[in-house]
Each structure stands twice: as C-alpha cells, then as structure tokens.
Amino acid sequence: MVLSGEKESSSSTGRRGLSGLLSQAFARFRVRRETAPIDSTAAMFTFVSSRSAFVAQKKLYGYLKTRMGTRFPSMFEDDVFVGSINIAKMHVFAACLADMTVHAISRVTAGSGLSADERNGLAMRCFETGIADNRDHAPEGAEAAWKEAFAKRLEGLHWENLASGGTAFTESPKALVRWAPIADELKRYDREIVENSVTFSWPEHTRDFAARAVPEAIVEDWKASQAK
C-alpha cells in the first residue's frame, strides 16, 4: 500500500509487476494433481495441453532465473525483455505440445488397428486443440507455422516404433535453448544441461498419463466422433 502523498519506488513497482506476471503465468500453467481416468479425447487433449504448458513455463523461468541470478526480478521492469519472454514461452510451449502429443497418441493407439492416417488425424486434432487453448498469447503468424511444422513431423513418423519404446521428446529440449532470451555465447555452455533438464522433466508426466489413460475408451471416442 502507498500512503497518500508518497511516491511508490520504481523497485517496488517492478517487484509488484514481477509478482503479478508470475502469478498470472503460474495460474495459467498450473497443473492440478488429478486422478480421474483419461477416457475420452477431450480429457486427453486437456492433459496434453496442460502438461505441455506446465513444462514450458517451469523450464523457461527456471533457466532464466538460474542464468540471471539476483538480476532476475529487475529484468521484468524491461518491457522488451518481458516481450521476449512471452514470445519464447509460446514457442517452447508449441514444441512441448508437439512432443507430448506424439507421445500420447503413440501410446493410446498402439495395437488399436488405427491406420497411420487415422493416428495422424487424432494427433493433429490434439495439437490444434492445445494451440487453440493458448491462441490469445501466440505471436503473430506463429500458429500457422506451428501447425505446418507439426504436419510435416507427422508425415515422417513411424507410430509403431514410438509405441515400442522410441522417444517423442525431441523438439522441446532444443526449443528451450533456441528461444530463451539469453545471449548465444552463454547458451553454448548451457546447451547440454538445459536440454537434459527438459528431457528429464517429462517422465513424471508420461507416468501419470500411463497410469490414468484408458486407450480403448479414447480410441472408441475418436472413432465415434469421426463417424458423425
């Protein structure tokens, strides 16, 4: 609170701005610890989108805070820097969403009898739903580019290889290094550690998905939606 006649210091304003920004970010990307079965396409889409956003948010802010140390709060007084963070956050989210989508679809459709085209269609719907959930925060022109890149990725996928143990998490580690607003000369020293931090963040979420997903119900729900 600022008393009448007093001026609020710029540092106080900066801290309040940072607090507000971080609170909004964590409110948007918060992961609720749910235990209900994931037994429909809608439930799967929500899980994939929310977990992708959570990883993107947590790892980006964690990297920035580690690199900047005590300067981290003050950087949020710089509008250009804040804008760079918002752009980076959405690009990292799109990469996380692509990886988590591919993982989820490969696990759910394994042994389902769905063709590669049908799996691609389900994956694209999942990805597009996650992008639509966050459309208001996407940089101009990015949505179309993300969808095009994901469609190209699907063209070269071997679903059975992924279902038998191949990793889907290939884009999100690279995206964090690429888009984080950190000087390139510093990223050279950080690359391995940062990429590993993203890679190692996924097992928690994939285990949760495996424990809660009901593949047969999801596939049947998808087939029913396509038959309408």
N, C-alpha and C positions, 0 to 999 in steps of 0.2 A: 504494500500500500504506500502511496506517495501522499504526504501531508500537503495541505493547501499552501501554495506559495513556494513549495520546493520543486526543484527540477530533478527528474529522475536521471541518474547517471547513465552514460552510454553502455557501461559494462553491465549494469542492472538490466537495461533494455535488451542487451544481447543475450544475457542468461535467460530472461523470460522468453525471448524469441526462440532460443535453442530448446528450452523446455517444452514450449508449445509445439515446435516442429517435431521433436522426438516423440512427444505424447501422441500426436496425430499419427505419426508413422507406425508406432507400435500398436495403436488402436486398430489401424487398418490391417496390419500384418500379423496380429496376434493369433496364435494357434491355440484353440481350445482343446483340452485333453478329453476327447470324446471316445466312447467305447462302443457306440452303436454299430451294427453291421453296415458295411458299404454294399448295398444290394440293388442299386439302380444306377443308371448312367448319370443322373443328376447328382447323386451322392458321390460318385467317383469324380465327376468334374469338379465339385466343390472341394474335395480333399486335395486333388492335384493342384488346383489353383491356389488354395490357401497355404499349402506346404511349400509350394514354389515361391510364393511371396515372402513367406517367413524366412526361408534360407537366403533369398536375395537381400532382404533387409538386414538380417543379422550379420551376414558375412561382409557386406559392403561397409556398414557402420563400424564393424569390428576392425576391419583393415584400416579404415581412415583413422580411427581412434588410436590404434597401435602406432601408425606411422607418424601422427601429428603430436601425440602425447599431450602435454599441457596446453598446446595451442588449439586443440580440437574445438573447445567451446567457442573461442573467439572467432574462428573461421566462419561461424554461422552468422556473423554480422556482415559478411561479404555476400552481396546479392548474386554476384557472378558465381561464386563458389557454391552457393545453395542451388542455383540453377543447374550447375554441373552435376551435383549430387542427384538431383531429381531425374536428370536425363540418364545418368549412369544406373540409377536404381531400376528404371523401367527396362533398360536394355539387359541388365543382369536378370531381372525377373523373366523376361521373354526367353532367355537361354535356359533358366531353371525350369520354366514351364515346358519347354520343348523336351528337355531330358526326362522330367518326371512323367510327362505324357507318354513318351515312348516306353518307359519302364512299366507304367501301369497297364497299358494296352497289351504289351507283350506277355505280362503275367496273367491277365484276365482272359485273354483269348487263346492261350496255349491249350491245344487239344480240343478246341471248340468246334473245329470244322469250318470256321470263317475263312474266306479266301483272303489273299493279300490285299485285294482292293477293298474288301469289307473292313479289314483291320485298318487300312489307311483312312477310310471314311470315318470310322469311330475315333481314330487318333486326331484327325483334323477337326472334328466337332469338339473334342475335348480341348484342344489347343485354342480354337477360336472362342470358346466359351470363357476360358481364362483371360484371354486378351480383352474380350468384351467387358469382363468384370472390372477391368482397370483402364478402360478406354479414355476416361477423362484425364488421365495422368500421362498418357503416351505422347512422346514428342511428335511434332507434325510430320506426317509421312511415314512414321515408323511402323504403324500397324500393317500396312500393305507389304512392306519389306520383310517383316517378321513372318507373315503368312507365306510369302513366296519362298523364303528360305526354308521354312518347315516343310512345305510341299516338296521341295527338292530333296530334302533329307529323307522323306518317306519313300521317294522313288528308288532310293538305293538301299533301303532297309531289308534285312533278312530276318523276318519275325521269329522263325524257328531258332535261329542262332541266339537271338536275345533271350528267348524263353528257356533255352538250355544253359544259360549262365553268362551270356555276353553282357557287357555293361552298356547302359544307355547314357550314363552321365559323363559325356564327352565335351559338351559345349559350355556348361555352366562354369567350370573352373577357369577356362580360357576367357570367358566373358568378364569375369570379375577383374582379372588383370588388365584386360583391354580397356574397360570403361571406367574404372576407378579414377577419379581426378587426382592422380599422383604423378609426379614427374617421371618420364620414361626412364631416366637414368637410375632412379630408385627402384622402379619396377623390375629392372634386370636382376637385382639382388633378391627381390621378394618372390619372384615367379613361382619357384618350386614350393615354398612354404604356403603361399596364398592358394595356389591350385590344390594342394593337398588338403588345406583346411576346408575347402568347399567339397572335395571328394569325400572326406571323412564325415561330413555333416549329413550325408544322405542316408546311411544305413538305419539311423533311428526312425526315419520316416518310411523307408521301404519295409522295415519290420512291422511297423504299425499297420501299413497297408496290407501286408500279407496276413496279419492276424485278423483283420476286420473284413477284408473283401470276400464277397460271395460271387465268384466268377460266373457260375451258371446263371444266377439271377441277373447279373449285369448284362450278360450276352443276350439272354432272353428279352430283357427290357429293350436293348438296342434293336433286336430283330423286330420286335413289335412296333417300335417307333418307325422303322423303315417300311413296314407293311402297310402303314396307314396311307 
